[in-house]
Amino acid sequence: MKPLAVILALLSLLACEPAWSYKILGLFPHPGASHFHFFEPVLKGLAAVGHEVTVVSHFPKDDPPPNYVDIPLEGMKLLSDSVSFELFEYRPAFSHFMEFFMLYDWGKQACDNALNSAAIKQILESKVQYDLILVEQFNNDCMLGVAHLLNAPFIGLSSCPLMPWHYDRIGNPINPSYIPALFMGYSEKMSFSQRTANFITAQTFKAMYSWFNDNAANAMIKQRFGEGLPDIKDLQKRTSMMFVNQHYSLSGPKPLTPAVVEIGGAHIQVFRELDAKLKQLLDTADHGVIYISWGSMIRAETLPEDKRNALLSALGSFKQRVIWKWENETLPNQPSNVYIRKWLPQKEILCHPKVRVFMSHGGLLGSSETAYCGVPVVATPMYGDQYNNAAALEHRGMGVVLPYEQITRDTVYESLKKALEPATMEKAKQVSYSYRNRPMNPVQTAVWWCEHVVATGGLPLAKSYSTELPWYVYHLLDVNFALHAFNFVYHLCWFWLVKRVCCRGVSAFSEPKVKTN
């Protein structure tokens, strides 16, 4: 081979693979499939560029790609098709606090299972020196104890927008006047009463997470590894960076430090070919398609009969063809324009040009896909961040919120009619343009920052000093106290001086005159 050809061959190899290879560990103890769907493309993206990726999760791959090794967690039921509509029949005003404790309980179970698993034992006993750890930060931070023992910088991943307890650990400001707390179902435009409720919820959730979740994590880490590990609050502050499943075009603009990177839509990568029958259903829909899915956790078949019949009655009155993710073989009172399937390739359907409306529960993966594809939404949120996602879609003008308890034939008909209007479609296309057009796609962005965090030894220059401040200093309560104290003393001195001068003058004029004979 000629020398020039050899040089060109070497250059092409260097272009395909990085000159270094990092050892990267992923720790994902939560058994929610929808969460891992967001994390997996980042992990696969790191493996694709040559890094050695080891993943501890409940979702091992049957055929992992090169450089990708699974160490599966066992012993927990996966959260898929596991929720019945009965759970949502009654939603009191304080239900978001009930959801907090549901997450707290899930977090304890997942952590207890993971900390005592063979997978974590294998990781710790392998003595591998990892360059970087990716860890889900959701409802418990017990995996930070593992990251501490492995002595590696770590990046937190959130499959939903930042939760109230995330902000302090990365020094990111939160202003409840226009940044809605998770679970509240508000957009950035809030009334006085909503801002009041939002402020109370954000502060209360931060306190509750500290009291319950942090104490639980400390107890479990101590039980598993013994004394000597730092407090979980100190470990949280070592978070080098957070990758968040959000994008301003959908969830609204927020002030973000360099340690917070939006990679919303990271799971929207490869589009598969539709099967022949489904493709024909979509292609031949002369008046367009209404697509219905309430996600991977909720079983549509548990929908109460009255609400199911209301939906079907309304759907049957439209010209559009309806494709519904329905887990049963049959659907009672099924109109002729409604087609059902147990599983459907969601993003491929949503990006089909014939799809006009997406009836959804407002899950963030589906909301991200509809933002990417530019499809109007009728959102019926059920729990968690779905309320905020639905509110954001409606605020952007590309969606209609239809509360579950208000489902009737008339409300379904009016909601779909609104979603089918050209103005709603136009708003959806505007969001889609911003959501799609970025300097780098989300996975490329995540890979670049992972490599940067390793190269900089944990990204210390992006660390906000606010994480070191006591809460009263962060909120300038000490400065406010000093200024108010000075103001009080200043006015007190003036009051004393004026009183002293005035009183002396009055007493001089008021002395009785002594008569002389």
C-alpha positions as CSV (number, residue, x, y, z in Angstrom):
1,M,0.0,0.0,0.0
2,K,1.3,3.5,-0.8
3,P,2.2,5.8,2.1
4,L,-0.5,8.3,1.2
5,A,-3.1,5.6,1.2
6,V,-1.9,4.4,4.7
7,I,-2.1,8.0,6.0
8,L,-5.6,8.4,4.6
9,A,-6.7,5.1,6.2
10,L,-5.4,6.1,9.6
11,L,-7.1,9.5,9.4
12,S,-10.4,7.9,8.5
13,L,-10.1,5.6,11.6
14,L,-9.3,8.6,13.8
15,A,-12.3,10.4,12.5
16,C,-14.6,7.5,13.3
17,E,-13.4,6.7,16.9
18,P,-12.2,9.1,19.6
19,A,-8.5,9.0,20.5
20,W,-9.5,8.0,24.0
21,S,-12.1,5.7,25.6
22,Y,-13.7,6.4,28.9
23,K,-15.2,3.9,31.3
24,I,-18.8,5.1,32.0
25,L,-21.2,3.5,34.4
26,G,-25.0,4.0,34.4
27,L,-27.0,3.5,37.6
28,F,-30.8,3.4,37.1
29,P,-32.7,1.7,40.0
30,H,-36.2,2.9,39.1
31,P,-38.3,0.2,37.4
32,G,-40.2,2.7,35.1
33,A,-39.8,1.8,31.4
34,S,-40.7,5.3,30.2
35,H,-37.8,6.7,32.3
36,F,-35.3,4.3,30.8
37,H,-36.5,5.1,27.3
38,F,-35.1,8.6,27.8
39,F,-31.8,7.4,29.3
40,E,-31.0,4.6,26.9
41,P,-30.2,6.7,23.8
42,V,-27.6,8.7,25.7
43,L,-26.0,5.5,26.9
44,K,-26.0,4.0,23.4
45,G,-24.7,7.2,22.0
46,L,-21.7,7.1,24.3
47,A,-21.1,3.5,23.3
48,A,-21.4,4.3,19.6
49,V,-18.5,6.8,19.8
50,G,-16.2,4.2,21.5
51,H,-16.7,4.6,25.2
52,E,-17.0,1.5,27.4
53,V,-20.5,1.8,28.9
54,T,-21.8,-0.5,31.7
55,V,-25.4,-0.2,32.7
56,V,-27.1,-1.3,35.9
57,S,-30.9,-1.3,35.3
58,H,-34.1,-3.3,35.1
59,F,-34.0,-3.2,31.3
60,P,-31.1,-5.3,29.9
61,K,-31.0,-5.5,26.1
62,D,-31.4,-8.8,24.3
63,D,-28.8,-7.7,21.7
64,P,-26.6,-4.9,23.2
65,P,-24.6,-2.9,20.8
66,P,-20.7,-2.9,20.9
67,N,-19.1,-1.3,24.0
68,Y,-22.4,-1.7,25.9
69,V,-22.6,-4.1,28.8
70,D,-25.8,-4.8,30.9
71,I,-25.7,-5.8,34.6
72,P,-29.4,-6.4,35.2
73,L,-31.3,-5.6,38.4
74,E,-33.9,-8.1,39.5
75,G,-36.6,-8.5,42.2
76,M,-39.0,-5.7,41.3
77,K,-42.1,-5.5,39.2
78,L,-41.7,-3.3,36.2
79,L,-44.0,-0.2,36.0
80,S,-45.7,-1.0,32.6
81,D,-49.4,-1.5,32.0
82,S,-49.8,-1.6,35.7
83,V,-52.1,1.3,36.5
84,S,-55.9,1.2,36.5
85,F,-58.2,4.2,35.8
86,E,-59.8,3.5,39.2
87,L,-56.9,5.3,40.7
88,F,-57.9,8.6,39.1
89,E,-61.7,8.6,39.8
90,Y,-61.2,11.0,42.7
91,R,-58.5,13.7,42.8
92,P,-58.7,15.9,45.9
93,A,-57.0,19.3,46.0
94,F,-54.1,18.0,48.0
95,S,-53.5,15.0,45.7
96,H,-50.1,16.2,44.6
97,F,-48.9,15.6,48.2
98,M,-50.3,12.1,48.0
99,E,-48.3,11.6,44.8
100,F,-45.2,12.8,46.6
101,F,-45.5,10.0,49.2
102,M,-46.2,7.5,46.4
103,L,-42.9,8.6,44.8
104,Y,-41.2,8.4,48.2
105,D,-42.4,4.8,48.7
106,W,-41.3,3.8,45.2
107,G,-37.9,5.4,45.8
108,K,-37.3,3.5,49.0
109,Q,-38.3,0.2,47.4
110,A,-36.1,0.7,44.4
111,C,-33.2,1.8,46.5
112,D,-33.4,-1.1,48.9
113,N,-33.6,-3.5,46.0
114,A,-30.7,-2.0,44.2
115,L,-28.3,-1.5,47.1
116,N,-28.7,-5.1,48.2
117,S,-28.6,-6.5,44.6
118,A,-26.0,-8.7,43.1
119,A,-25.5,-6.1,40.4
120,I,-24.2,-3.4,42.8
121,K,-22.1,-6.0,44.6
122,Q,-20.5,-6.9,41.3
123,I,-19.8,-3.3,40.4
124,L,-18.2,-2.6,43.8
125,E,-16.2,-5.8,43.9
126,S,-14.9,-5.4,40.3
127,K,-12.6,-2.6,41.4
128,V,-13.0,-0.9,38.0
129,Q,-12.0,2.8,38.0
130,Y,-14.9,4.5,36.2
131,D,-14.2,7.9,34.6
132,L,-17.9,9.0,34.8
133,I,-21.2,7.8,36.4
134,L,-24.6,8.6,35.0
135,V,-27.3,8.3,37.6
136,E,-31.0,8.9,37.6
137,Q,-32.0,11.7,40.1
138,F,-35.7,11.2,40.7
139,N,-37.2,10.1,44.0
140,N,-34.2,8.9,46.0
141,D,-30.5,9.6,45.9
142,C,-29.1,6.4,47.4
143,M,-27.1,5.6,44.2
144,L,-24.9,8.7,45.1
145,G,-23.5,6.6,47.9
146,V,-22.3,4.1,45.3
147,A,-20.9,6.9,43.2
148,H,-18.9,8.1,46.2
149,L,-17.4,4.7,46.9
150,L,-16.4,4.5,43.2
151,N,-14.8,7.9,43.5
152,A,-15.9,9.2,40.1
153,P,-17.7,12.4,39.0
154,F,-21.4,11.9,38.2
155,I,-24.0,13.5,36.1
156,G,-27.7,13.4,37.2
157,L,-30.4,12.5,34.6
158,S,-34.0,13.6,35.1
159,S,-36.6,12.0,32.8
160,C,-38.9,15.0,33.6
161,P,-38.4,18.7,34.1
162,L,-36.5,19.7,37.2
163,M,-38.3,18.9,40.4
164,P,-38.3,21.4,43.3
165,W,-35.6,19.5,45.2
166,H,-33.2,19.4,42.2
167,Y,-32.5,23.2,42.0
168,D,-30.4,23.6,45.2
169,R,-28.0,20.8,44.4
170,I,-26.8,22.4,41.2
171,G,-27.2,26.0,42.3
172,N,-30.0,26.8,39.8
173,P,-32.4,29.6,40.6
174,I,-36.1,28.8,41.0
175,N,-38.7,31.6,40.9
176,P,-42.2,30.2,41.7
177,S,-43.8,33.4,40.2
178,Y,-43.4,31.9,36.7
179,I,-41.6,28.5,37.1
180,P,-44.4,25.9,37.9
181,A,-43.6,23.2,40.4
182,L,-44.1,19.7,39.2
183,F,-47.6,18.1,39.8
184,M,-49.3,21.5,39.9
185,G,-50.6,21.6,36.3
186,Y,-49.7,25.3,35.7
187,S,-48.0,27.0,32.8
188,E,-45.6,29.9,33.4
189,K,-48.7,32.2,33.2
190,M,-50.2,32.0,36.7
191,S,-52.9,33.9,38.5
192,F,-52.3,35.2,42.1
193,S,-53.9,32.2,43.7
194,Q,-51.9,29.8,41.4
195,R,-48.7,31.6,42.3
196,T,-49.5,31.3,45.9
197,A,-50.2,27.6,45.7
198,N,-47.1,27.2,43.5
199,F,-44.8,28.9,46.0
200,I,-46.2,26.9,48.9
201,T,-45.9,23.6,47.0
202,A,-42.3,24.3,45.8
203,Q,-41.1,25.2,49.3
204,T,-43.0,22.4,51.0
205,F,-41.8,19.8,48.5
206,K,-38.2,20.8,49.1
207,A,-38.6,20.5,52.8
208,M,-40.5,17.2,52.6
209,Y,-37.8,15.7,50.3
210,S,-35.2,16.7,52.8
211,W,-37.1,15.3,55.8
212,F,-38.3,12.0,54.2
213,N,-36.3,11.0,51.1
214,D,-32.9,12.3,52.3
215,N,-33.2,10.7,55.7
216,A,-34.4,7.4,54.1
217,A,-31.4,7.5,51.7
218,N,-28.9,8.1,54.6
219,A,-30.4,5.2,56.6
220,M,-30.3,2.8,53.7
221,I,-26.7,3.7,52.8
222,K,-25.6,3.4,56.4
223,Q,-27.3,0.0,56.6
224,R,-25.6,-1.2,53.4
225,F,-22.1,0.3,53.7
226,G,-21.7,1.2,57.4
227,E,-20.7,4.4,58.9
228,G,-18.3,6.9,57.4
229,L,-20.1,8.0,54.2
230,P,-20.9,11.7,53.8
231,D,-24.4,12.9,54.4
232,I,-26.6,12.5,51.3
233,K,-27.1,16.3,51.1
234,D,-23.3,16.8,50.7
235,L,-23.3,14.1,48.0
236,Q,-26.1,15.8,46.1
237,K,-24.0,19.0,45.9
238,R,-21.3,17.0,44.1
239,T,-23.5,16.6,41.1
240,S,-21.3,17.8,38.2
241,M,-24.2,18.4,35.8
242,M,-27.8,17.5,35.1
243,F,-29.3,16.3,31.8
244,V,-33.0,17.2,31.8
245,N,-35.8,15.9,29.6
246,Q,-37.1,19.4,28.7
247,H,-36.8,22.0,26.0
248,Y,-37.8,25.6,26.2
249,S,-40.1,25.4,23.1
250,L,-42.4,23.0,25.0
251,S,-41.9,23.5,28.7
252,G,-41.1,27.3,28.6
253,P,-37.9,29.3,29.0
254,K,-36.2,29.1,32.4
255,P,-32.9,30.5,33.8
256,L,-30.4,27.6,33.7
257,T,-26.8,27.5,34.9
258,P,-24.2,25.9,32.7
259,A,-24.6,22.8,34.9
260,V,-28.1,22.2,33.5
261,V,-28.4,20.9,29.9
262,E,-31.8,20.4,28.2
263,I,-31.8,17.3,26.1
264,G,-35.5,16.9,25.7
265,G,-36.4,14.5,22.9
266,A,-33.2,12.4,23.2
267,H,-35.3,9.3,22.6
268,I,-36.5,10.6,19.2
269,Q,-33.8,9.0,17.1
270,V,-34.4,6.1,14.8
271,F,-37.7,5.9,12.9
272,R,-38.8,2.4,11.9
273,E,-40.8,1.4,8.9
274,L,-44.5,1.0,9.6
275,D,-46.0,-2.5,9.1
276,A,-48.0,-2.8,5.9
277,K,-51.5,-2.9,7.5
278,L,-50.8,0.1,9.8
279,K,-49.3,2.0,6.9
280,Q,-52.3,1.4,4.8
281,L,-54.6,2.6,7.6
282,L,-52.7,5.9,7.8
283,D,-52.1,6.4,4.1
284,T,-55.7,5.9,3.1
285,A,-57.2,8.1,5.8
286,D,-58.7,10.8,3.4
287,H,-59.8,13.0,6.3
288,G,-56.8,12.4,8.5
289,V,-56.2,10.4,11.7
290,I,-56.9,10.8,15.4
291,Y,-54.4,8.8,17.4
292,I,-55.1,7.7,21.0
293,S,-52.7,6.4,23.6
294,W,-52.4,6.9,27.4
295,G,-48.9,5.6,27.7
296,S,-47.1,2.5,28.9
297,M,-48.3,2.5,32.5
298,I,-52.1,3.0,32.2
299,R,-54.2,0.1,31.0
300,A,-56.8,1.7,28.6
301,E,-59.1,-1.3,29.1
302,T,-59.8,-0.2,32.7
303,L,-61.5,2.9,31.4
304,P,-65.0,3.0,33.1
305,E,-67.9,2.1,30.8
306,D,-69.6,5.5,30.9
307,K,-66.4,7.4,29.9
308,R,-65.5,4.8,27.3
309,N,-68.9,5.1,25.7
310,A,-68.7,8.9,25.8
311,L,-65.4,8.8,24.0
312,L,-66.6,6.3,21.4
313,S,-69.8,8.2,20.8
314,A,-67.9,11.4,20.2
315,L,-65.2,9.7,18.0
316,G,-67.8,8.1,15.9
317,S,-69.2,11.5,14.9
318,F,-65.9,12.6,13.2
319,K,-64.8,11.9,9.6
320,Q,-61.3,11.2,10.8
321,R,-60.0,7.6,11.2
322,V,-59.2,6.7,14.8
323,I,-56.3,4.5,15.8
324,W,-56.3,3.6,19.5
325,K,-53.8,1.7,21.7
326,W,-56.1,-0.7,23.4
327,E,-54.8,-3.8,25.3
328,N,-57.8,-6.1,24.6
329,E,-58.8,-7.9,21.5
330,T,-62.3,-6.3,21.4
331,L,-63.7,-2.9,22.2
332,P,-67.4,-2.8,23.0
333,N,-69.6,-0.4,20.9
334,Q,-66.7,0.2,18.6
335,P,-67.6,2.6,15.8
336,S,-66.6,1.8,12.2
337,N,-64.0,4.5,12.0
338,V,-62.1,3.3,15.2
339,Y,-59.3,0.8,14.9
340,I,-57.5,-0.8,17.9
341,R,-54.1,-2.4,18.5
342,K,-52.4,-3.7,21.6
343,W,-49.1,-1.9,20.8
344,L,-48.3,1.0,18.4
345,P,-45.1,2.7,17.2
346,Q,-45.9,6.1,18.6
347,K,-43.4,8.5,17.2
348,E,-43.7,6.9,13.7
349,I,-47.4,7.4,13.8
350,L,-47.3,11.0,15.2
351,C,-44.9,12.1,12.4
352,H,-47.1,10.6,9.7
353,P,-48.5,13.5,7.6
354,K,-52.1,12.2,7.9
355,V,-52.2,12.4,11.7
356,R,-54.3,15.4,12.9
357,V,-54.7,15.0,16.6
358,F,-53.1,13.1,19.5
359,M,-55.3,12.2,22.4
360,S,-52.9,11.6,25.2
361,H,-52.4,11.5,29.0
362,G,-49.7,14.2,28.7
363,G,-46.7,12.0,29.5
364,L,-43.4,13.7,28.7
365,L,-42.2,11.2,26.1
366,G,-45.4,11.5,24.2
367,S,-45.5,15.3,24.7
368,S,-41.9,15.5,23.3
369,E,-42.9,13.4,20.3
370,T,-45.9,15.5,19.5
371,A,-43.8,18.7,19.9
372,Y,-41.2,17.2,17.5
373,C,-43.8,16.0,15.0
374,G,-46.0,19.2,15.3
375,V,-49.3,17.5,16.1
376,P,-52.1,19.1,18.2
377,V,-53.0,17.4,21.4
378,V,-56.1,16.7,23.5
379,A,-54.4,16.0,26.9
380,T,-56.0,14.2,29.8
381,P,-53.4,14.2,32.6
382,M,-53.6,11.6,35.3
383,Y,-50.6,12.1,37.6
384,G,-47.1,13.5,38.1
385,D,-45.6,15.8,35.5
386,Q,-48.5,15.1,33.1
387,Y,-50.4,18.1,34.5
388,N,-47.6,20.5,33.8
389,N,-47.0,19.0,30.3
390,A,-50.6,19.4,29.5
391,A,-50.7,23.0,30.7
392,A,-47.5,23.8,28.7
393,L,-49.1,22.3,25.5
394,E,-52.2,24.4,26.1
395,H,-50.3,27.5,26.9
396,R,-48.3,27.1,23.6
397,G,-51.6,27.0,21.7
398,M,-51.1,23.5,20.4
399,G,-53.2,21.6,22.9
400,V,-56.5,21.4,24.8
401,V,-56.7,20.1,28.4
402,L,-59.6,17.7,29.0
403,P,-59.7,16.8,32.7
404,Y,-60.4,13.1,33.3
405,E,-63.3,13.8,35.6
406,Q,-64.9,16.0,32.9
407,I,-65.0,13.4,30.1
408,T,-68.4,13.3,28.5
409,R,-69.5,13.0,24.9
410,D,-69.9,16.8,24.5
411,T,-66.5,17.7,26.2
412,V,-64.7,15.1,24.0
413,Y,-66.3,16.4,20.9
414,E,-65.6,20.1,21.6
415,S,-62.0,19.3,22.6
416,L,-61.3,17.4,19.4
417,K,-63.1,20.1,17.3
418,K,-60.8,22.8,18.9
419,A,-57.7,20.6,18.3
420,L,-58.6,20.2,14.6
421,E,-58.8,23.9,13.9
422,P,-56.1,25.3,11.5
423,A,-54.9,27.8,14.1
424,T,-54.1,25.0,16.6
425,M,-52.2,23.1,13.9
426,E,-50.2,26.2,13.0
427,K,-49.1,26.7,16.6
428,A,-48.1,23.0,16.7
429,K,-45.9,23.5,13.6
430,Q,-44.3,26.6,15.2
431,V,-43.3,24.6,18.3
432,S,-42.1,21.7,16.1
433,Y,-39.7,24.0,14.2
434,S,-38.0,25.2,17.4
435,Y,-38.0,21.8,19.0
436,R,-36.3,20.2,16.0
437,N,-33.8,22.9,15.1
438,R,-30.9,23.0,17.5
439,P,-27.1,23.4,17.1
440,M,-26.7,19.7,17.9
441,N,-29.2,16.9,18.4
442,P,-29.9,16.0,22.1
443,V,-27.8,12.8,22.1
444,Q,-24.8,14.5,20.5
445,T,-25.1,17.3,23.1
446,A,-25.2,14.8,26.0
447,V,-22.2,12.9,24.6
448,W,-20.2,16.1,24.2
449,W,-20.9,17.2,27.8
450,C,-20.1,13.7,29.2
451,E,-16.7,13.9,27.6
452,H,-16.2,17.4,28.8
453,V,-17.1,16.6,32.4
454,V,-14.5,13.8,32.4
455,A,-11.9,16.0,30.8
456,T,-12.4,18.8,33.3
457,G,-12.5,16.5,36.4
458,G,-16.1,17.0,37.2
459,L,-16.7,20.5,35.6
460,P,-15.7,22.5,38.6
461,L,-15.8,25.9,36.7
462,A,-19.6,25.4,36.2
463,K,-20.2,24.9,39.9
464,S,-22.3,27.6,41.4
465,Y,-21.1,28.8,44.8
466,S,-24.7,29.1,45.8
467,T,-24.6,25.4,46.7
468,E,-22.2,26.3,49.5
469,L,-24.4,29.0,51.0
470,P,-26.7,28.4,54.0
471,W,-30.3,28.9,53.1
472,Y,-30.6,32.2,55.0
473,V,-27.5,33.6,53.2
474,Y,-28.8,32.4,49.8
475,H,-32.1,34.3,50.3
476,L,-30.2,37.3,51.8
477,L,-32.1,37.1,55.0
478,D,-29.0,38.1,57.0
479,V,-28.6,41.2,54.8
480,N,-32.3,42.0,55.0
481,F,-32.2,41.7,58.8
482,A,-29.1,44.0,59.0
483,L,-30.7,46.6,56.7
484,H,-34.0,46.5,58.6
485,A,-32.1,46.7,61.9
486,F,-30.1,49.7,60.7
487,N,-33.3,51.3,59.4
488,F,-35.0,50.8,62.7
489,V,-32.1,52.2,64.8
490,Y,-31.7,55.1,62.4
491,H,-35.4,56.1,62.7
492,L,-35.3,55.4,66.5
493,C,-32.4,57.8,66.9
494,W,-34.2,60.5,64.9
495,F,-37.3,60.0,66.9
496,W,-35.3,60.3,70.2
497,L,-33.5,63.4,69.0
498,V,-36.7,65.1,67.8
499,K,-38.5,64.2,71.0
500,R,-35.6,65.5,73.0
501,V,-35.4,68.8,71.3
502,C,-39.2,69.4,71.0
503,C,-39.9,68.4,74.6
504,R,-37.2,70.7,75.9
505,G,-38.7,73.6,73.9
506,V,-42.2,72.9,75.1
507,S,-41.0,72.7,78.8
508,A,-39.2,76.0,78.4
509,F,-42.4,77.8,77.2
510,S,-44.6,76.1,79.7
511,E,-42.8,77.1,82.9
512,P,-45.1,79.3,85.1
513,K,-44.0,82.9,85.6
514,V,-43.4,83.9,89.2
515,K,-45.1,87.2,90.3
516,T,-43.0,89.8,92.0
517,N,-44.4,92.3,94.5
